[in-house]
Amino acid sequence: MRIIKFLIITLVLLGVIGYGVYHYGTKIASDKVVETISAELENSGELEEIKKTIESDPELISFIEEAETVDSSKLPFTTKEEATKVLIQKVGISELNDIRAQVQNGSISKEEVLQEIQGKLTDEEIMALKVIAYKELYK
């Protein structure tokens, strides 16, 4: 009987610890990713280049401008950090890195990227990403 109690308590503790590591580890990782990427983009000047690229593409502008009239209170997330956490959870860091590398190489089109992301996220999450992109572009 003591062994069963010990095993149950051990399993419960391991479950709680595992959940905590997953929950807080993902949050810490997403915060670190946002900080690193934001700093790299701002320091290298690529952020302005990305904004110019988006502003020069009417299809991307219309895609992002859909977010102008959305009620932010009904979205699943509203910050870059929360968006990063959701993307890491649903898409995965390695797949996001693969997409980034393919975009830099020019071996994937924007339609393919959008299709890939839309297949992994809900409509509400995609709209939340549009709102964040709109705010970043026009802040």
Salt bridges, closest charged atoms under 4 A:
ASP31 OD2 - LYS27 NZ 3.26
ASP57 OD2 - LYS110 NZ 2.25
GLU59 OE1 - LYS110 NZ 3.93
GLU66 OE1 - LYS130 NZ 2.51
GLU95 OE1 - LYS120 NZ 3.30
GLU125 OE2 - LYS90 NZ 2.95
GLU136 OE2 - LYS80 NZ 3.95
GLU136 OE1 - LYS139 NZ 3.36
